Amino acid sequence: MSMIVEPSGQACGATIRGVDLSGKLDDALITDVRSAWLTHRVLAFADQSMDDDALERFTLAMGGFGEDPFFDPIPGRGNIAAILREPDEKAPLFAENWHSDWSFLSHPPAGTCLLAIEIPPVGGDTLFADQIAAFAALSDERKDQLRALTAIHSAKLAYAPDGTYGEKDAAAGRSMAIRPDESANAMQTHPLIQAHPETGEEAIFSTLGYIIGIEGMAQAEAIALLSELAQWQSRDEFVYRHHWEPDMLVLWDNRSVLHKATGGYEGHRRELHRTTIAATP
């Protein structure tokens, strides 16, 4: 059976059927997957029977493992982290703000994979915002203004010891193995608007939170601009809401979309296994 691509009908995203990612991955299949990924930005592979070995094989085939700071891997693995929430957990929902994974690194990951391990019967949708579409919809004058800006990224608001997922968060009993560290205070710059390295399409790269300022701009002015832009980046017309199913693998392109978690599954356990795909050389 050949690969079937079912577009979501929303801003981005597609469901993939007719492929088996649990075993050997031939070059032709990976070529087809990459083509669909670059077109739709977010792919949901339905009805998969994958284990952690298969998740690793797929990640390697798509470009190799990316760097993953601030998460401890699951036992016996070096590159798989558990996105986990226990049914009685009281800590705030993890990753409920828009972001692009690890944008504060010098070489942020090209993509992220999430494999469904335990899916609650309700809630837990993941939202994606197409940043190529968001940039394309701006006026030419606004595009030129944003192209001239260099953003200052940092993990400090999230992963420093006094950050959102720092020492106070650990005390709240979070089940995920997050490891805050002083290294989160480091800063890294990236152009605010970046051309996708594989398609050449321009996208707004990351958003307020991991971006803490703009080079050469007063902080108050920078935060005001970033706050206004963040509202634009997440407008409904740019958003795809993904509904999880058991036995599903989701792959998204960190270079072209933002994402955020949603709740609504209180009293149920939810677990997904996560890898990142290395930055495009």
C-alpha positions in Angstrom: 0.0 0.0 0.0 1.4 3.4 -0.9 1.6 6.4 1.4 -1.7 8.3 1.7 -1.6 12.0 2.7 -4.8 13.5 4.1 -4.5 17.3 4.6 -6.1 18.6 7.8 -8.0 21.3 6.0 -6.6 23.7 8.6 -3.6 26.1 8.4 -1.2 23.2 8.2 -0.9 19.5 9.1 -1.8 16.2 7.5 -2.5 12.6 8.5 -0.4 9.9 6.9 -1.8 6.4 6.4 -0.6 3.4 4.6 3.0 3.3 6.0 4.6 1.1 8.6 7.3 2.9 10.6 7.9 0.0 13.0 10.5 -1.8 10.9 13.1 -1.0 8.2 12.8 2.4 6.6 13.9 2.5 3.0 15.2 5.6 1.3 12.1 6.0 -0.9 9.8 6.1 2.1 11.9 8.7 3.9 12.0 10.8 0.7 8.2 10.7 0.5 7.9 11.5 4.2 10.3 14.4 4.0 8.4 15.8 1.0 5.1 15.7 2.8 6.7 17.1 5.9 8.0 20.1 4.1 4.7 20.7 2.4 2.4 20.3 5.5 4.8 21.1 8.3 3.1 18.7 10.8 2.5 15.0 10.0 0.5 12.6 12.1 1.2 9.0 11.3 -1.8 6.9 12.3 -2.0 3.3 13.3 1.6 2.7 14.1 3.0 -0.1 16.2 6.2 1.6 17.2 8.4 1.0 20.2 11.4 3.2 21.3 13.8 1.4 19.0 11.5 2.3 16.0 11.3 5.9 17.3 15.1 6.1 17.3 15.4 4.6 13.8 12.9 7.1 12.4 14.7 10.0 14.1 18.0 8.9 12.7 16.6 8.5 9.2 15.1 12.0 9.3 18.5 13.6 10.2 19.8 12.3 13.5 19.3 13.3 17.1 19.2 16.9 18.1 20.6 18.4 21.3 18.1 18.1 24.2 19.1 20.2 27.2 17.0 20.4 30.5 15.3 17.0 30.1 16.6 13.7 31.5 16.1 10.8 29.0 14.1 7.8 29.9 16.0 4.9 31.5 18.2 3.0 29.0 18.0 5.7 26.3 20.2 8.6 25.5 17.9 10.6 23.3 14.2 9.9 24.3 12.4 12.0 26.9 9.0 11.3 28.3 6.4 14.0 28.1 4.4 12.7 31.1 1.6 13.8 33.3 0.1 11.6 36.0 -3.6 11.6 36.7 -3.4 13.3 40.1 -0.7 15.8 39.1 -1.1 19.3 40.4 1.8 21.1 38.8 0.9 23.6 36.0 0.5 22.1 32.5 3.8 21.7 30.8 4.5 23.6 27.5 1.2 25.5 27.4 2.8 28.6 25.8 3.6 29.0 22.1 7.3 28.1 21.3 9.7 26.5 18.9 11.7 23.7 20.6 15.0 24.9 22.0 15.2 28.0 19.9 17.7 29.4 22.3 20.4 26.9 21.1 23.0 27.9 18.6 21.7 25.2 16.3 18.0 24.6 17.2 16.5 21.2 16.2 15.0 20.9 12.7 12.1 18.9 14.0 10.5 17.1 16.9 8.9 13.6 17.1 6.2 12.6 19.6 5.1 9.0 19.9 1.9 8.2 21.7 2.4 5.8 24.6 -0.7 6.5 26.7 -3.4 8.8 25.4 -6.3 10.0 27.6 -9.9 9.6 26.3 -10.4 13.4 26.4 -8.3 16.5 26.0 -4.6 16.9 25.4 -4.8 18.3 21.9 -1.6 20.0 20.6 -1.9 23.3 18.7 0.4 24.3 15.9 0.8 27.7 14.3 2.2 28.0 10.8 4.8 30.7 10.9 5.4 30.7 7.1 1.7 31.6 6.6 1.9 34.2 9.4 4.8 35.9 7.8 3.3 35.8 4.3 0.1 37.5 5.5 2.0 40.6 6.7 2.2 43.8 4.7 5.4 44.3 2.7 6.4 47.2 5.0 6.0 45.1 8.1 8.0 42.2 6.5 10.9 44.5 5.7 10.8 45.9 9.3 10.9 42.4 10.8 13.6 41.1 8.4 16.0 43.7 9.8 15.7 42.5 13.4 17.8 40.0 15.4 16.2 38.3 18.3 17.8 37.5 21.6 16.9 34.0 22.7 17.3 32.4 26.2 15.9 29.6 28.3 16.2 31.5 31.5 12.5 32.2 32.0 11.8 28.5 31.7 14.7 26.4 32.8 16.9 28.6 35.1 16.7 27.5 38.8 14.3 30.4 39.4 12.4 29.9 36.1 9.0 28.4 35.4 10.3 24.8 35.5 12.9 25.5 38.2 13.2 24.6 41.9 9.6 25.7 42.9 8.2 23.7 40.0 10.0 20.6 41.2 8.6 21.0 44.6 5.1 21.0 43.1 5.6 17.3 42.3 5.9 17.4 38.5 6.2 13.9 37.1 8.4 14.9 34.1 12.2 14.6 34.5 13.1 18.3 33.9 16.6 19.4 35.0 16.8 23.2 35.4 20.3 24.6 35.4 22.2 27.9 35.5 23.2 27.3 31.9 19.7 28.4 31.0 20.7 32.0 31.6 22.9 31.9 28.4 21.8 34.0 25.4 21.8 33.3 21.7 20.9 35.5 18.8 19.0 34.5 15.6 17.4 36.6 12.9 13.7 37.1 13.7 12.8 36.1 10.1 14.6 33.1 8.7 14.5 31.4 5.3 13.7 27.7 5.7 17.0 25.9 4.9 15.2 23.3 2.7 12.4 25.2 1.0 13.6 28.9 1.1 10.3 30.0 2.5 10.5 32.8 5.1 9.1 32.2 8.5 8.9 34.1 11.9 11.2 32.1 14.1 10.0 31.5 17.6 8.1 33.9 19.9 7.9 35.7 23.2 9.1 33.6 26.0 12.2 32.0 24.5 12.8 35.4 22.8 13.7 37.9 25.6 14.7 41.0 23.6 15.8 42.5 20.2 19.3 43.5 19.5 19.8 47.3 19.5 16.3 48.0 20.8 15.2 49.3 24.2 13.8 46.5 26.3 10.3 48.1 26.7 10.1 48.7 23.0 11.2 45.2 22.2 8.7 43.5 24.6 5.9 45.6 23.2 6.8 44.6 19.6 7.2 40.9 20.5 3.9 40.9 22.4 2.1 42.4 19.4 3.8 40.0 17.1 2.9 37.0 19.3 -0.8 37.9 19.0 -0.4 37.9 15.2 1.6 34.6 15.1 -1.2 32.7 16.9 -4.2 34.0 15.0 -6.8 31.3 14.3 -6.2 31.3 10.6 -2.6 30.1 11.2 -3.5 27.4 13.7 -4.0 23.6 13.3 -5.5 21.8 16.3 -4.2 18.2 16.4 -6.2 15.5 18.2 -4.2 12.6 19.4 -5.1 9.0 18.9 -3.5 5.8 20.3 -0.6 4.4 18.2 0.2 7.7 16.6 3.5 9.4 15.8 3.5 13.1 15.2 6.4 14.9 13.5 6.6 18.7 13.2 9.0 21.2 11.6 10.4 23.6 14.3 11.7 25.8 11.5 8.2 26.7 10.3 5.7 26.1 13.1 5.1 27.0 16.8 3.4 24.6 19.1 1.7 24.5 22.5 0.1 22.0 24.8 -3.5 22.0 26.0 -5.1 20.3 29.0 -8.6 19.0 29.6 -7.6 15.5 30.7 -7.5 15.9 34.5 -7.7 12.5 36.2 -6.1 10.7 33.3 -2.5 9.7 32.7 -0.8 11.0 29.5 2.6 9.9 28.2 4.4 10.5 24.9 8.0 9.8 24.0 9.9 12.6 22.4 13.0 13.0 20.2 14.3 15.9 18.4 15.9 15.9 14.9 19.2 17.6 14.5 19.5 21.0 12.8 19.9 21.0 9.0 23.6 21.3 8.2 
